[in-house]
Amino acid sequence: MYSSRFRFALAAGATSLGLVAAMTAAATAGPSGNHDHSHDPGVETVVAGLDGPRGVDALGNGRTLVTETDGTFSLVIEGDHHHDWSRHTGGSHDDGDDPARLIPLGAVPGVFAPAIAKGRNGWIYILTGGAEPEAGGEPPPGSATLFRWRFGMDAPEPFADIAAYQESDPDPDDQEGAPADTNPFGLAALWDGSVLVSDAAGNDLLRVDRVGNITTVARLLPRTVEVPEGLPPTDPEGNPLPPAGTPIVSEAVATSVTVGPDGYWYVGELRGFPATPGTSQIWRIKPGSVNAVCDPEHPWNRACKRFADGFTSIVDLGASRRSLYVVEISKQGWLPMELGVPGAEVGAVFRVGRHGWRTELAEGQFIQPGGVDVSDGIYVVGPVFGPGSLMKLGH
C-alpha cells in the first residue's frame, strides 16, 4: 500500500532523490513558468533567497521568525524597524528605507524545515519532524524532538522527546502497521508556558507542559474517502494505484495547530493516501482536554467538534483576533504534487471566519506554501522545496 504519511516531509530520507528534484523544480515555477511574487498585486516579498522555508511566527513590529530546510531558524526585521533592533542591541542606526534584515539565531538537526513558535519568558520553541532510521535501526539524533532556545544560549536545548512519548502512546487507529510512528509537524505556544504539538504520523495533538512532560490532548480518527480521478496508474515506485472511486480508510495526518480567536485549539488535517481533495477537516478542541476524540463519523463531540470541512492538504493554520488562516500546500492534493501532475504545485491560503465561511487570498499566487502567521500583516512562507521567501499580505 502506498504510504498515507506526509512522505515529502521526510525529504530524501523517505522519498527518492529524483522525486525531490522534480518537486524542487516545480517549486521554482508557477503554473506558466517562473513565478516572482514581488510583481503580484497584494503580495510583498519581505525576504527572498530562503532555502525551503516552512516555519513562521510573526511577532509584530516588523519582526518574524522563519525556519529553513537545513534546520536554521532566523529573525527577520523589516526595514522600518531596524532602529528598534539597533537600540536594543547597541548596534548602529539604520535608515527605514533599508531592506529587511535576516539575522541567523541557531539551528537544529533535520532535513526538513522545523516548526517554530515564540513562548513566554523569551523562549523560542523549535520542533523537528520524524526521520527514517539510520543503519543501526535508530532514528537520527534530534529528530521528533521539541527544542527550546533564547538569546544568550549557544545552541538550542532538547526539551521534550516526542518520539519516546509516542512509543508509549501508540495510535490505535493506525492504518500502516506502525502505530508508534511519529512525525511532529505543527506547533503553538500557549499563554501558560506550555506548547501544543500536532503529530502528522501519530494523528494526535499533544501538550508539552513547562517542564517537558507530555500529555495526549486529542486523537484524530481516520476517514473513509474515495480515490480521486486524475491519478496516474502507478506510484513513483511502480506500484499500482487503486482505480478512481475505490473507498479507502484514510488517516487524518494532523499537520497543524493554532489557538483560535475564541481561545479554543484548532487542528488541521493533511489527509492520508489517497489525498482526496476536499476531505481535510479542521477540528475545534476544548482547551484543557485530555484524550478527546475527533471522529468524522460523530463530528459534534463536545470536547472535539468539527469546525470546517472541504479543505485539501492542509499544512498550517494561523489566527488573528477574528479569523483563522489555512494553508493548503496543493489545491489538487499532496499526492498529485508528488506524482508530478501539472499544476499541482499551486497551493492556497484562506481566511476562514467564525461560521466557516472562507475567502482565498491572492488566488493562484502561492507555490507550495508551507506556513502562515498573522500580526501586523499576513505572513506566508514557501515554497517548502527549493528557493523560497517570506511574503506579506495586508489585512
N, C-alpha and C positions, 0 to 999 in steps of 0.2 A: 504493500500500500504506500502510495506517495505520502510523504510526511505532512501532517497537518500543522506542524510547528512553523513559526515565522522563520523560515530557513535562512533567509539572507541576513537576518540579524546576527548570525554567527559568522558572517563573511566567509573567507576562504576555508575556514575550518570545517564548514558544513556544505559548501557549495563549490562546484568545480571552478577552476580559475577561468575557464572560457566563459562561463556564465557571468562571473563577476565582471570580466572585461566587457561583456556585452552590455551589462547594466550600467557600467561606468560610462560607456559611450552614449547610452540613452540618456543618462543624467545630464550630459552636457549639451543636449539638443532638445528643442521644443518640438511641437507637432510638425513644423516645417523647417527644421534646421536649427541653427544656433539661436539660443534664446537669451536675451540680455534684459534682465529685469529693470535696469536703470532707465530704459526707454518706455516702460509700461506705465500708463497713467495710474496714479494712486499707489504705486509700489516703489518705494525708495530703497536702493541698496545702501545699507549702512556700512558694511564691511564685506569686501569680496576676498577671494583667494583662500577661503577656508577649505579644509580637507574633509569632505563628508560630514558637515555639521548636523547634529541632531538635538542635543540637549540645549535648552534655552530657559533662562529665568530673568524676566525683566524686573529690575529692582526699582525703577523710577529715576527721575532726574537724569535721564540720558545714560544710565548705566545698565548693562545687560551681561549676564553670564552666558557663555557658549561653550560647547564641547566639540571635539573633532575625533576623527577615526582613530588616531594614534593614542587616544586616551587623555590628551591635553585638555585642560579647562582654562579659560581666559576671561578677562573682564574687558568689555568694550565700553569705551567712554566717547560719547558723541561730542563733536567739536565745541558746541556751546557750553559744555560742562567741563572742559579741560582745566579751567582755572580753579574750579572747586576741588578737583583731584590734586592739582599742584599745591594748593594751600594746605590740603590735608597731609601731603607727603613731604612738603618743603621744597618741591621742585619749582621750575621756572613757570612763569605765567604764559599761557598760550592764547593766541588770537581765536576768537569764537568762530572765525571762518575756516579754521583748520579742519581737515577730515577727521573722522573717528579714529581713535587710537585703540589698538589691540594690545592688551597687557597680559602676557602669559603668567599664570599663577602656579600651575603644577600639572601633574599627570598621574594617572592610574593605569594599571595593566589593561590590556584588551586589544581587540582587533575591530571593534565597532564603537562608535561614539557613545559614551555613557550618558545617563540622565543626570540632571543637576538641579539642586534647589537650595536656596539660602534659608536657614532656620534661625532660631533665636540665638542671642548672645554671640553673634558673629560667625556661627558655624555654617560652613558650606558643605552640603552632602553630595557625594558623587556615587552613582550606582552603576556597577559593571554588570554585564549580562553573562549568561552561561556560555560555555565554550566546550568544544569537543575534547574528550580525554586525551592526555598525552600517551606516549608509548607504554608507560607503566600502568595505565588504567586510571590515573587520577587526572582531574581537570587542572588546567594551568593555574598556578598561584595567583590569587587576586580576582579570579572570575567569580561571578554570582556573589559579590560582596558589596556591602554598603560601607563606603569610606566617609570620613569627615576631615575637614581642614579649616583652618582660619589663619589670618595674617600673623606672621611670626613663626609659623611651623615650617620646617624644612621640607616635609612631604606629607601627603595625606596619610591618615592612620586608619587601619581597618576598624570598623565599629560594629558591624553585625554580619555574621556568616549566613547568608540566605541559603546557600547550598546545604549546609549542615542541618539547618532547621527543616528544610523540605525533605531531607532523608527521613526525618521522624514524623513528617506530616504529609504522607503521600496523597495524591489526587485519586479519590475513589472512583471518579468517572473518566479516568484516562483511557484514551482510545488507541494508544500506540504501544502498549506493553512497557511503559517506562513511567510508572506513577510518581516516582521521586524526582523526575526530571525537573530542571529549573532554568529559567531564563528571565531574571528580574529585568524589567523594562521601563516601568513608569514610576515616578517619584513625586511626592508632595509633602512639604514640611507643614506641621501644624503649630498652632499658637502655644501649645503646652510644652513644646520641645521634642515631641515625638514626630515620627515621619511615617507616611504611608508608602508602601511598595506594591505595585501590581506585577505579578509574575506571569509572563506570557506562556510559559510551559507548564507551570503549576496550576494555571487557570484560577488563581485566587488573589485576594487582596490581603496583604499583611500589614501589621503595625509594629514599628520598632520604637520602644519607649526610650526615655532619656538616658538609660544606662545600657541599652543594646539588647534588651530582652524582646523576643518576637512573639506575636500573637496572630492567629488567623482571624481576620475580620469577616470575610465572606468567601464563599466558593461560587464560581460561575459554572453552571451546568451546560453540557453540550446541547446542540440544537440540530434537529433533522432538517437538512436542506436538500435541494435538488442540484445535480451537476448542471452548470450553465451551458448555454450554447457558445460556440466560437472557440473552444479549446482545441489544440492540435490532438492527434490520435495518441501520441506518446509524450511522456515527460522527458527532461533532458538526459536521463539515463537510459532511455529507450523503453521504459516500462509502459504498457498500455494504460491509457486513462479511460475511466468508465464513460459510456455514452451519455449525452445530454439527457436530463430528466431522471437519471438514476438517483434515488434517495440515499443519502449518506448521513450518518451521525457525525456531526462536525463540532470540534472543540471550540470553546469561547475565545481563547487566546487573549488574555487580559493585558493589553499593552499600555494602558494609560489611566491616570488618576488625577483628579483635581478636587479642590474644595469649591463648591458652587456658591453663588450669591446668597443662598439661603443657609449656608453653613453645612449642608449635607455633603457627603463624599460621593463623587461621581466616578464611575469606572467605564472605560470604553473598550470594545472588543475589536480584534482584527477579523476574526472568523477563520477557523482552520480549513483544511482541504475539504471541499474543492473551491474555497474562497468565493462562494456565490455572491455576486453583487446584491446589495440591498438587504443583507442578513446580519449586519453588525449592529449590535444594540448598545445603548448607554444605560447603565444602572444607577439608581439613586439609593444610597445606603445610609441608614441612620447612624449618626456619629456614636461611637462607643460600642457598636455591635461586635459580637464575637460569634464566629461560626454561623453567620447568616447564610442563607441560600438564595442565590439569584437564579430562578428557574423559568426558562422561556415558556414552559407549559403552564406555569402558575405565576405570571409576572407581577401580581399585585400583592406579594408578600409584604407585610408591614415593615420588616427590617431591611428588605432589599426589593425595591419596586422598579419596574422598567420605566425609564424616563422618556426614551426615544428609540425608535426602530428605523430601519430602512437605510442605514449608512453602509459604506463599503470600505473595508480595510482601514479601520481607524488605527492611527499610531500615536496620537497625542490629544490631550484635552487641556484647555486653559479656561480661565474665568475672569470676568470683570465684575463690577458691582451689580450688573443687570443681566449678563448673558454668559452662556458657555461658548467656547470656541473649539471646533472639532477639526482635526487634520486627517484627511484621507491620503495615504501615500500614493494610491492609484484609484481613479474613479472606476476603472474596469475591474480592479481587484489585484491583489499581490501576485496571484498565480499567473494571470496573463502577463504581468510585468516580468516575472521570472522567465516565462516562456518566450518572451520577445515579441508579443503581439503588438503590431503597430499602434501607437497612440496610448499604450498602457502606461507609459512613463508620466502621463499627465495626472497630477493629483489635485487636491482641492482643500480649501479652508472655508468652514462655515461658521456663521454666527447663529446660535440657537437660543431662542427666547424661552420664557417661563413655561409656556404651554407646548413647547416642542416645535414651534414654527422655526424655519431655518432660511437663511439667506447665504448664498455663496458669495464670497469676497474675491474680487479680482479674478473672475472666472477664466480658466484656461491658462493662467499665468504662473502656476506653480508646478515645477517638475520635481517629482519625488520629494515633496516636503516632509520634514521629519519632526518638527516641533513648533509649538506656538505658546506665547505668553503675552499678557496684557498689563501695561502700566500707563505711561503717557502716550502710548500708541500700541498697535497690534504688531508684535514682533514674530516673524516666521523665519525658520532656518531650513536650508536644503540647497541642492539635492543631497540625500543621505549617502550617495555614492559619487565619487569624483569631486571636481572643483565645485564649491558651493559658497553661499553667502548668508549673512544676516540681513533680513529685509524688514521694512517697517511700513505699515499702513496706518493712516489716520483713523480715529474712531468713527 
